[in-house]
Amino acid sequence: MYPGQTEAEAPDLSALTPHAGEELLKECYDRSLQLLRDNSRPFGIIASRQCEKSVCRHYASIFGRDASISVLGMVVSGDAKLVRSARMSLLTLAERQAANGQIPNYVKPEAGEVDYWYFGCIDATLWWLIAVAFYDRVVPAAPLSGSLSPVIDRALKWLLSQEHQALFLLQQNEASDWADVMPRSGFVLYSNSLWHCVKKLYGLPAAAETGRYFDYIFYPFGNDVVERRRARVLVHYIRNVEKCRDFYLSFVNFSTWGREVDVFGNILALLAGPADTSKALKIMDALAAAGATRPHPVRVVLNPLRKGSCLWRPYMERHRQNMPYQYHNGGIWPFVGGFWVALLAKMKREEDGWRALERVALANRLNGWEFNEWLHGKTGEPLGMSGQSWNAAMFILAFHALRDGIRVPG
């Protein structure tokens, strides 16, 4: 947006509502900028502040999804160093693209290490494509898509090879997206929200069909009928058991589906998916009423999976990290709170948005501005790795979504 600047200008807080803590938001914005500068490397943005623990756990790496999400906030900041770091992040990931088109899970350029996760990391490629398009929209004087056209084509072909050829939705194994210790598989809400966005951004065929089957399969409570028997069978299993729900299902896989309510997936479905305004408002109100935004935005699962559930997996107990109301199984993730604020901005709920942004800032401020990875979903205790780049970047992006009307992610 302002590629010629040497440092980002201080944010203009004059548009804030009387309910927002102006000093808190300004300090969080300034600290977010500084954290992103500190986490920038010659090859791009690392996932979290470098320390012995983050290096050991590979967080001091350039992640496909983390870096791409961070790019969204870095470029709208107007800070020249962060715009350069955003650009280098996308280029570094592009240079390490697999021969089949997949964008890596993470790379360590200094060590020559490239990781693709266990069963593929489907959302790294989706987020990278979204970030490239977003970068070009915000920094039109120095676009990337032209020079990266062969990389983009390979990435799209890799994704298209995983699309169901009649239902136009991506298929994936469990634990192969950002929620990498959750058992969602088959057609997954989160990934297909991003896929619908990518198809629109890049003018791919059958985007309308993707939207149609998205609504039919993930929200199978209407009276509509589709011509594809395979889709009708999937929905038949659900309708025989489930009553009408307020949310999109987290995944659908033959005779099983997700009832836990994937909050992040629902937010992305409303930001980037095919949901109409009335459905979006209904889901937003239901999420708020269910406590997804308390004590901080947002708790990423409303009904955590527990031992004894048919969906419980032994790997969820590893390090006792993904127990109920922890990590991906109901923990609070401040960067996802940024997407919630962006959704409030999109739906013209600005006053609610400023209040939610203040609570995101309070979450980042815990432990002396530690920008913790996640918080306990019940107690709000700060946990996980500190110095998270996407916390900082999504706070910045959410601020500009409210003040400047920046649309996210597409």
N, C-alpha and C positions, 0 to 999 in steps of 0.2 A: 504494500500500500504506500509506504514511504521509503523506498529502497535507498534513497540518497542520505537518509539520516545517519548520524554517527551514534546517537543514542535515542531511545524512545522518549517522546515528550511525556511529561507527567499527565496522567489521565484527567480529563475535564469531568469533574464530579457534579457539575451544575445541574445535570439532568436527574440526579438521584431524588427519590421520593423522601419525604421527611422521616420515613421509618428506617431508612438505611443508615448504618454507621459510616459516615463519610471517611473518617480518619482510619477506621479499620480497613475499609476497602482500598484506600490509597496505599496503606502500608502493605497490604497483601499483594497489591499490584506491583509495587516496587520490589518486594521480596521475591515475587514470582519472576520478574525480569532478571534479578540477580542470580537466582537459582539456575535459570536456563542458561545464562552466560557461563556460570561456573561449570555446568554439566556439558557445555559444548566442547567438542574436540575437533581436531583437523578433519576427521572423517564424518562428523555429524554429532547428533545429540545422544548421549547415553541415557539409560532408563532411570538411573538414580545416582545420587551423590556418591562419588568414589570413596570407598573405605575398604578395609580388609574384608568385612562381611559381604559387601556388595560385589567385590571382585570374586570372592569364593562362590557366591550364588549366581554369578554371571549377570548381575544387574548392571554392572559397569560395561555394558555392551550396547550396540545399536540394534534395537529390536524392530522388526518389521512393523508390528502394530503400534508399539509404544512411540517410536520415533515418528511414524506417520500421523498419529493422533496429535503428538506434540507440534508437528509442523503447522497444524491448523491455527494454533494460538501464536506460534512464533512469527508467522508472516503477518498476522493482523496487528502485532505489537508495533510494527514500524521500526523496530530496532535493527540497524544495519547488520550488526554481528549475528543476531538471531535469524535474520533472513538468509544470510550466508550459511549459517549452520543448518537451517532447514533445507536449503538447496543441496548441501553436501550430504545430508542424511539420505535424501531421495536418490542421489547419484550413487552413493556407496551401496545402498541396497540394490539398485539396478545393476551395478557392476558385478554383484555376487548372485544374480539371478541364476537359477538352475537351468539346465539345458531344456527341460520340459516346460519352463515358463514360470515356475513357482518362485515367489519372492521369499527370502529366508525368514525363518523365525527370528534369528539374531545373527549378527556377525561381529567378530573381533578382528578388525583389519590389521591391528598391530601384531596379532598372533597368527594371522592367516586362517582363522577358524570360521567356519560357516555351519550353522545348525538349522535343521529343518523339522525338528520335533519328532515324535514317535510315529504318529500316523498322519503326518501332514499338518501344516498350520494354515488352515484355509483363509483365516481372516487377515493374515499379514499381507497377502496379495490384494485382497479387497481394499484394505485401508490404504495401501500404497497407491493404488489407482485413484482412490478418492482424494488423497493428499496431492497427487500430481495435478489433478484437475483444479483443486482448490488453489494451489500455489499459482497456477497460470491465471486464475481469475483475479487474485489479489495482487500479483506482480506481473501485469501484462507486458511490461517493458522488457522482461527477461524470461520468457516462457521456457518451459522444459519439455513440453509434450512433443515438439517437433524433433528435437534431437533424440528423444527417448522413444520415438515411434516404434522401432523394432522390439524394444523391451515391452512396451505396452501391448503390442499385438501378441507376443508370446504369453504374457500374463493373462490376457483375455482368453486365448485358446486353452490355457491350462484350466481356467475356471469353466469354460464352456464344456470341456471334456467331463466335468463332474456334474453337469446339469442333467436332470431327468429329461429325456427327449420328448416326453408327452406332457409333463406337468410343469416344465420350465423353472423348476426350483433346484438349488444346489443340494447335493447329498453329501453327507460326511460321517466319519466315525465319531465315537464319543471322545471327549477330552481333547478335541483338536481345534479349539478356537481359544479366545481369551480366557474362558472359564475352563482351564486345562486340567481340572480335577473334578469335573461334573459330567454325569453320564448322559448328556443329551446327544442324540444321534439321529440319523435318517435325515428328515427335513428339519432344520433348526431355525427358529425364529430369528435369532441374532444375526446369523450369517446371511439369511435370505433378505433381511431388511437392508443389509449392505449391498447385496447382489442386485436388488431392485434399484438402488441408488446408482450403482455402477452402470447398469444397463441404460438408465436414462442419461447419465453423464456422457457416455460414449456412443450413444445412438445404436445400441445393439438391437437385433431383431427380437421380436416376441416379448418386449417389455410389458405390454398390456396384458399378455397371457400370464406372465410372471405375477403381476399384480392380482389378476383374477384368481389364480390358484393359491396365491399367498393368503388372500382373505378366506377362500373356501376351506382350506386345510387348517390354518392356524386359528381361525375363528369360525368353527363349524356349527354354529348355532342358528344360522338363518334358515330360510326356506328355499334358497336357491339350489338348483341342481345343475351339475355340469355333465358334459357328454362323456367324459373319460371314466370308464368303469373302475379303473384302479383308484382314482381319487374318491369315487363314491364309496368304495369298500373301506378305505381309510377312515372316512368320515362316519360311516355306518357304525364301526366299532365304538367311536367316541359318543355318538348320539344315543346309543343304547345304554350308556352308563352315566354320562355327564348331563347335568342340568345346565341351562344357559349361564355362562360366566361373564364377568366384567372385563376379562383380560384375554389377550392372545395366549394360546398355549405355547410353552417354551420349546417343544419339539413334538413331532409326530413321526412314529416309526412303526409301520404295519399295525399291530394290535396294542402298542404302548404309546404313551404320550406324557408330556410333562405337566403336572398340576401345581408345581411349586411357585409359579409366577416369576418369570425372569423379568425383573424390573428394567434392567438395561435393554434387553431385547424389545420390551414394549415401548420404551422411550425411543429407540432407534426406528421402530416400526412407524411411530408417529412423526418422527423427524424426516425419515428417508424412505419409508415404505408407502404403500398405497392407501392408507387410512384416510377417510374423509373427515371433515371438521367435526361433525357431530359425534362420530365414534372416538375421535381423538379427545375431545372434551370429556366424554363419558369415562374413558380409561384414565385420563389424568385425575379426574375427581376421585375415582375409585382408588388409585394409587395413594393419593394424599389421605383419603379417609382410612386406608389400611395401615397408615403409619410408615410408609416407605421413606418419607422425608424427615423422620424424627429419629434420634436427636439432631442428625445432620443429613443433608441430601447426599446420596441416597443409599438405602439398604437394597442390595442387588437381588435378593430373593425374599419374597414375602413369607413363604412357608418352607422353611429349610427341610432338607431331606434328613432322615434320622435312621439310625441302625434299626434293622427290621423291615424297612421299606424295600419293596421289590427293586427299587432303583439304587439302593445303597451299594457302593462298591468298596472293596477293601482298600483301594488306593486313596479313598477319601480320608482315611485315618492316618495316612503317612504324616509323621511329625505332629499328629493331632491338630493339623492346620485347618482342615475343612469340616470341622464339627459344626453343629447348628449355630448359626449367627456368627460364624467366622469365615474369613476369606471369601471364596466365591459362593459359599453356602449360607448367605444371609448377612455377610459383613457389609459395612458402610464404606463406599469407595468415593472419596472426594472428587476424583476426576469425572466419575459418572454424574456426580452432582452438577458439574459444569454443563453436561448435556441436558440435564433436567432444566437448568436455568435457560439454556438456549431454546428448549421446547416452550417454556413459559413465554419467552420473548416472541417466538413464532406465532403463538396463539394470542398475542396481544394482552397478556396478563403481566404487564410490566411491574406493577406494584408488588405482586407476588414474587416476581422474578428478582427484584432488588432485595427483598427479604430473604429469599432462598440463597442469593449470592453472599449475603452477609453470613449465613450459617455455613456455607462452604468455606469462607474466609476463617471463621472460628475453628473449623476442623483443621485447616492448614496451620493455624496458630498453635495448636496443642504441642506441648513439650518444647515451648520456646521456638515456634515456627519451624517445626521439624518436617512438615509436609509428608506425614506418614502415609504409607501405601494404603492401609485400610484401618477401620475402627471396628470394635466389637458392635454387632448389630443391636444389642440390648443396652449395654453399659456405656458405649461410646469410647471405650478405652482405646487409645492409639496403639496400633500394632503394625507388624510388617516392616518393610524396608523404609528408611527415611529418605528425604530429599528427592521425592518422585517428580520427574520432569513433567509427566502428563498432568499431575495435579496443578502445577504452576501454569502450564500452557492452557489447560481448559478453564482455569479461572480467568485468564486474560481473554480467551475467546468468548466466554460467557458475558464478561463485562461489555465487550464490543457488540455482542448480539443484542444486549439490552440498549446500549447507548446509540449504536450506529445501525442497527437492523441487519447485521451480518447474518446470513442464512447458513445453517450448518446441518449436515455436512455437504449437501449438494447445492 
